[in-house]
Amino acid sequence: RGSSVAEHAEFSSLALHAEQRFESFDLRDHDPALNAAQRTNLKRAMRMAQDYARDPQGWLVLTGGFGCGKTHLAAAIANHRAEQGNPALFVVVPDLLDYLRAAFAPNSTVTFDRRFDDVRRAPLLILDDLGTHSATPWAEEKLFQIFDYRYNARLPTVVTANRDGTLDPRLATRLFDMSRSHWYEITAPSYRIERHAPDKGPRRRRSSRGSERGLGVSGR
């Protein structure tokens, strides 16, 4: 399936994250925006990602606020696997859906079925920013088919999602199955914004472990 590897390289987002490796992950030991519990939480997230990169088994789901480091750790997993000669398919969910839709274009050189099958059968699939896509019935159906196939085939999968996002209930039944998925919520504030933002008052406390409370489930 050499052509599949080439197509994946063309649409994968990993090239944009070439510098996001475990060695470059900032644990923010001296960042005053983090308290001791948040620093411990961030270190544990990195250890979990490193362990998964060494031996991808089951599903790893990283949640948290925007800019907390989820994408960096997911990309670090993909970069580590690539260095070991085991490339992963790393893609942002809205881009994945655009990539699948493009197969319907008159000038497409590959059928939709072939492209869809290549994605759902990827040896290691890393989906970034689940929940940021336009939730059309077609998009939700295709995502469910991908998740359902990988769930039943027990294929290694990494997912990042904003903790305040909303998921299709059918996806949630797969992602919340703790026999297949390991959830972890990163509680650190954003690298990009919150360290410079004024104090907005107390926040609702959250568990450092991933839980179903981290994401909403849509009522559809």
C-alpha positions in Angstrom: 0.0 0.0 0.0 2.8 2.4 -0.9 0.5 4.8 -2.7 -1.6 5.1 0.5 1.5 6.1 2.4 2.2 8.8 -0.1 -1.3 10.1 0.0 -1.2 10.2 3.8 2.0 12.2 3.7 0.4 14.7 1.4 -2.6 15.4 3.5 -1.2 14.7 7.0 -0.7 17.8 9.2 2.4 16.4 10.8 4.8 18.4 8.7 3.4 21.5 10.4 4.3 20.1 13.8 7.8 18.8 13.0 9.3 20.7 16.0 6.7 19.4 18.4 8.6 16.6 20.1 8.9 15.3 23.6 12.3 17.0 23.9 10.7 20.4 23.1 7.7 20.0 25.4 7.6 22.8 28.0 6.7 21.4 31.4 6.5 25.0 32.7 8.3 24.2 35.9 8.8 28.0 36.6 5.6 29.3 35.1 3.7 31.3 37.8 0.4 30.6 36.0 0.6 27.0 37.2 0.1 25.7 40.7 1.8 22.5 42.0 -1.1 20.3 41.1 -1.1 21.6 37.5 2.6 21.0 37.1 2.2 17.5 38.3 -0.7 17.0 36.0 1.3 18.2 33.0 4.3 15.9 33.8 1.9 13.0 34.0 0.4 13.8 30.7 3.9 13.8 29.1 4.8 10.5 30.7 1.5 8.9 29.4 2.2 10.2 25.9 5.8 8.9 26.0 4.6 5.5 27.2 2.0 5.4 24.4 4.5 6.4 21.8 6.8 3.5 22.8 4.0 1.0 22.6 0.7 2.2 21.1 -2.1 0.1 22.5 -5.7 1.0 22.7 -6.9 4.6 22.5 -5.4 7.6 24.2 -7.8 10.6 24.6 -6.3 13.9 25.7 -8.7 16.7 26.7 -8.2 20.2 28.1 -8.6 23.8 27.3 -7.3 25.5 24.1 -3.5 25.8 24.1 -2.8 23.5 27.0 -0.4 21.2 25.1 -2.7 18.5 23.8 -1.7 18.9 20.2 2.0 19.1 21.0 1.9 15.8 22.8 -0.2 14.1 20.1 2.3 15.4 17.5 5.2 14.2 19.6 3.7 10.7 19.6 3.5 10.8 15.8 7.0 12.2 15.4 8.5 9.6 17.7 6.7 6.8 15.8 8.0 8.2 12.5 11.6 8.3 13.8 11.2 4.6 14.6 10.1 3.8 11.1 6.4 3.5 12.0 4.7 6.6 10.6 1.3 7.6 12.0 -1.5 9.4 10.2 -1.8 12.7 12.0 -4.6 15.0 10.9 -6.9 17.8 12.2 -10.5 16.5 12.1 -11.9 19.4 10.0 -9.0 18.8 7.5 -9.8 15.1 7.5 -13.4 15.7 6.5 -12.3 18.1 3.7 -9.8 15.4 2.5 -12.6 12.9 2.3 -15.0 15.2 0.5 -12.3 16.0 -2.1 -12.5 12.5 -3.3 -15.9 13.4 -4.9 -14.3 16.1 -7.0 -14.3 15.4 -10.8 -10.5 15.7 -11.0 -9.9 13.3 -8.0 -7.4 10.5 -8.8 -8.7 8.3 -6.0 -12.2 7.0 -5.2 -13.9 8.0 -2.0 -14.1 4.3 -0.8 -10.3 3.9 -1.3 -9.5 7.1 0.6 -11.9 6.4 3.4 -10.6 2.8 3.8 -7.0 4.1 4.0 -7.9 6.4 6.8 -9.9 4.1 8.9 -7.3 1.3 8.5 -4.3 3.4 9.3 -2.0 1.5 11.7 -1.9 4.5 14.1 -4.4 7.3 13.6 -4.0 10.6 15.5 -7.0 12.9 15.2 -6.5 16.4 16.5 -9.3 18.8 17.6 -12.2 16.5 17.6 -15.4 18.6 18.1 -14.2 21.6 16.1 -15.6 20.3 12.8 -18.9 21.4 11.3 -21.3 18.8 12.7 -23.3 18.0 9.6 -25.1 14.6 9.4 -22.6 13.5 6.7 -19.6 14.5 8.8 -20.9 12.8 12.0 -21.7 9.7 10.1 -18.3 9.4 8.5 -16.5 10.1 11.8 -18.7 7.4 13.5 -17.8 4.9 10.8 -14.1 5.6 11.3 -14.3 5.4 15.1 -16.6 2.3 15.1 -14.3 0.4 12.7 -11.2 1.2 14.7 -13.0 0.4 17.9 -14.0 -3.1 16.7 -10.6 -3.7 15.1 -8.8 -2.5 18.2 -6.6 -0.2 16.2 -4.4 2.3 18.1 -5.9 5.7 18.0 -5.0 9.1 19.7 -7.6 11.8 20.0 -7.4 15.4 21.3 -10.5 17.4 22.1 -11.4 20.6 23.9 -12.8 19.8 27.3 -15.8 22.1 26.7 -16.6 20.6 23.3 -19.7 18.6 22.4 -19.7 15.1 20.9 -22.1 13.0 19.0 -23.5 10.5 21.5 -22.4 7.6 19.2 -18.8 8.8 19.3 -19.0 9.2 23.0 -20.0 5.6 23.6 -16.7 4.6 21.9 -14.5 7.2 23.4 -15.8 6.8 26.9 -15.4 3.0 26.9 -12.6 2.7 29.5 -11.8 -0.8 28.5 -10.5 0.6 25.2 -9.7 4.2 26.0 -7.5 6.0 28.5 -8.7 9.5 29.1 -6.6 12.2 30.6 -7.5 15.9 31.1 -4.7 18.4 31.1 -5.6 21.0 33.7 -2.9 23.5 32.9 -4.0 26.9 31.4 -3.2 27.9 27.9 0.5 28.5 27.0 -0.5 31.2 24.7 -3.1 33.3 26.5 -3.9 32.5 30.1 -0.4 33.0 31.5 -0.8 36.7 30.5 -4.5 37.1 31.2 -5.7 38.9 34.3 -7.2 36.9 37.1 -10.8 36.0 36.3 -11.7 34.7 39.7 -12.0 31.1 40.9 -12.5 28.3 38.5 -14.6 25.2 39.0 -12.2 22.4 40.1 -11.7 19.5 37.8 -10.2 16.1 38.3 -6.7 15.6 36.9 -7.9 12.3 35.4 -10.0 12.2 32.2 -13.7 11.8 32.8 -17.0 11.9 31.0 -17.6 15.3 32.5 -14.8 16.8 30.5 -16.9 16.8 27.3 -20.6 17.4 26.7 -22.7 15.0 24.6 -25.1 16.4 22.1 -28.7 15.6 22.5 -29.2 14.5 18.9 
